[in-house]
Amino acid sequence: CNFIKHIIPVDQSLHWANPGRLMCNPALNKTIDCRPSNVTDPELGRQYSGPVPMVVHVHGGHTDPESDGYPEAWWLPAASDISETFARQGTLVNQFGRLTNFRLGVANFRYRNDQPSATLWFHDHTLGMTRNNVYAGPAGFWIIRESGGRETGLVRGSLPGPAPRPGEGLLETNLPGKKGRDRLREIPILIQDRSFYENGSLFYPDNRAFFEELHPDQLQIPLIGNPENVSDIPRIWNPEAFFDVMVVNGVSWPVHKVEPDLYRFRLLNGCGSRFLNLALCVVDGSGAPCPLDSDGRPDPP
């Protein structure tokens, strides 16, 4: 099979995985997990169009080093059309005493899951492009449960349930009207911000002007990749970006119908740059939005 290039822009002028082996340090012949050094090379002003490096990291988990998902432990897919000049894996793959990558495109990570109950999450961790990969999709909850439903730190009583069951299908637990969804009292809520084109595809900035709130023609500073003007400012990468659609569990502006019962919300901020200030408010049954004050906080009932 052939590889699929990234669905959003990737800046190859950063300190990143660099699977295409653009030269970083000629003296050491370093070409992987580094920042390409020739800032006047026009190639550094172009989006990376090669196979996507990835590696999984369980954030907050008790994990041994070979399975931690270090940024330099990435690997490429097992595609048949990848150039022989490309690096197939990062510098920290198979460097910790136990082999994890036995064949192309596959890693065998082991997770202890031996810690007290916790709400963790997993996400891509590739050097210099974690933001790109997480924005494109690979991120989610990693929930540690104790035997018998115990919760470390809970003084008395029990927390609301039931929770989704292992092996229960995503459609059954996520689509409105499904019995599996309606019975749940433990609700994982992964919050992210995204922007979309009119055709529904993901938008992600492909130029520095977006960060400066300018049209690209108005940005009058030298950028990396200009053969005539040395610069250390990346042409594509943005220091931060805020998007205009809030997405929960992959659904934009969702609504979840609840019963007059106790619920447990597991909350996760999966945004790339945005801080979240969450609040609950009392609304009537008319469907009117939550009333907010001038600072965006819910008005007291």
N, C-alpha and C positions, 0 to 999 in steps of 0.2 A: 504494500500500500504506500501511497505518497503522504508526505507530511502536510499538515494544514498550518499555514502561517497564522500569526496572532491576529485576533479580530480587532485589536486596538493598537494604536501607535506605540512602538518600542524604540527608545532612544539608545543607540549603541555607542554614544560618546561618554557614558558614565562609567564608574567603577562597577562592573557587572560581570555576569557569567561569561560573556564574550565567546560563545561557542564557535563563531566564525574565525577566531584566532587573529583578529586585528592586532598588530604589534603594540605592546604596552611598554616594555623595557628592553630595548635592543641589547643592552649590555648583558642582561640575564636571559635574553631570549624568552621573556615571559609573554604568553599570549592567552592565558586562561585565567578567569577570576581576577580581573584587573581592569584598569582604565586605559584605553588606547591613547597613546602619547602624541600622535601627530595631529594636533588640533586644526591644522590647515587642510587636512585631507577631506575632500568633498564627500567621501563616503560617510564620514561621521555626521554629516548634516542630513543624511537620508534615514528613513525608517528601516529598522531591521526587518527583513523579509524571510528569514530562515526558519528552521524548526524551533518549536517553543521548548526551552528548558523548564523543568519543574522539579520540585521536591516538596514533600509534605512534612509539616511540623505540627505536633500537638502542643498547643500553647498552654503551659502550666502543668503538663503531665510529668510524672516520674518516668523518664525515658533514658535508656542507656545510650551512650554516645553514637554507636553505629546506626541507631534508629532515630536519632534526634531530629534529623532534617536540617542540618547546618546549611547556611546559604551556599556554601561551596560544594555541597553534596548533591547537586542537581544531575539530571540525566536527560537525554533527548529521547524522543519516541523511536520505535523500531521501524522506521520508514525506509523504503528501498531507494529513495531518490535523494538522500542526504549526501552531499559531496564528501569525498574521502579527506578533504582538507579540514573538515569540521572536527572539533572535539566532541566526543559522544557523551562525556561525563565530566563533572567537576573534580577539582583537586582533592576533595575530602571523601570521595567515594571509595569504599572498601579500605579505609585507613585506620580502623579501630578494632582490629582483631577478629571480627566476624564478617564474613562476606554477606553483603545484602543485595548486590547487583550481580546476578549470575549470567544474565543474558541481556541483550539490547532492549531498552524500553521498559524494563521491569525492575522493581526493587522489592525486597522482602523485609519489611520493617516489623519489629515486635514491640508491643506496648504492654507494660506491666499491669496497668489498671489496678494497682495495689494501694492506692492512697485513699484517704477519707473521701466521703461523698463530696462532689464538686461539680460546678458548671464550668467546663473548659470549652475550648474550641480548637478546630484544626484549620490550617490555612497553608497555602503555598508559601515558600520561604526562599525562593531563588534569589541569588545575589543580584541586587540592582534592579529587579523587576517584580518584586513581591506585589507592589501596588497594581501592576498591570494584570498579573495572573489572578489576584483576589477579585479585582474589579470584574474580570471575565467570568468568575463563577466559583472556583474551587475554595470554598470556605463553609464551615458549618459547625454545629454543636458537637462536642465530645463530652458526654455526661457520664460521670462516674457514680455508680450506685453501690450501696453496701448491701450485704445479704440481709434478708428479712425486712428490707425497707428502712433500715436504720439511717439516721442522719446525724453525723458528727456535729456537735455543737448545739443540737436541738435539746433544750432543757426538759421539756415535757410535751406531751401530745404528739400529734403527727401533722404533716403538711398535706394539703389537698391533693387528691388523685382521683382517678387513675391517670397514668402517663401513657404515652405511646408504647406499644409492646414491641420487643425485638422481632424483626421480620415482617412487621405490619407495613403494608404497601404505602407509598407516598400519596397515591390517589385517595386511598381510604382515609388517611389522616389529615389531608389538606383540602379536599374539595368540599365546598358547602353542601349540606344535605346528606353527606355520607354518615352512616351510623358510627363508624370509627371516630370520626371527627367530633360528632355531637356528644359522645360519651366522655371525652377527655376533660379533665379538670387541671391538668398540668400542661401549660402551653409554652413551648419554646418560642421566643420572639427575637429573631436576628434582624437588626435594623441596619440598613445601609442606604446611602444616597447614590442615585444614578441619574443620568440624563439620556434621552433617547432622540433619535431622528424620527421624522414623521412616519417612516416605514417600520418603526418599532425596534430597529437595531440600536445597539449601545453607542452613545456618543462618548468620546474621550478626547481631550485636547491634543492637537498634533503640532502645536507651536508655542513658543515662549510668550507671544503676544497675548494669549489667553490669560495668563497669570497677571500680566500688566494691564489687563482690561483695555486692550487696544486692538484695532484691526491690524493684521500682519503687515500691511503697507505702512502703518504708522510707527512701527517699532524701529527706532533709529539707533540701534546699538550693534556692535559687531558680535557675531555668534560663531560657535565652533563649526568648522567645515568650510569656512571662507578662506580660499587660498591667498587672498590679498590682504587679510587683516587678522592678526592673531587675537584670539579670544579664549576665555575659559568658561563662557556662558553657553550651556547646552541649547541647541536649537529647538528641541522637541520637549524635553523634560520640563515640568512645572513644579516648583517647590511645594505647592499644595493646590488642591482644586476642590471646589464645593459645587455640588450638583443639585438640581431643582426638583427631583422626584424622590420621595421617601419610599423605600422598598422594605417590606417585612417578609422574611422567608421567601424571597424571590417574587413577591407580588406587590405591585405599586398601589399605594394608598388603600390598604386592605381593610375589610370590615369583618369582625368575628362576632357572631351572635352568641350570647351567653345566657345561661339560665340563672334564676335567683339562687345562687349557690356560691360556695367558696372556690376560688381558683388560685392556682399558683402560676405566676409568670416567671420564666427564666429569661432574663434580658441580656442581650449582647449587642454592643456597639461595634459593628463591622465596617464602619465608614473609614475611608482612607485618611481624611483630615478633620472631619467634623466632630465637634463635641456635641453631646445630646443633653438637654435639660428636660427630663420627662416629668409628667404630672398626670393625675387622674382628675376628672371633673364629673359632675352630675349633669346628665342631660335628660330631657323628657323623651317620650316615644314618638315625637313628630319627625325625627330625622334631622333636626336643626343642628348645626355644628356647635361644638363646645364654645361657650362665650369666653372671650379672652380680654384682658385689660390691655393698656397701651404698651406694656412691656412683653406682651405675648404670653402672660401667665393666666391660668384659668381664674375667672372671677369666682368668688365664694358663692355657694348656692344660696 
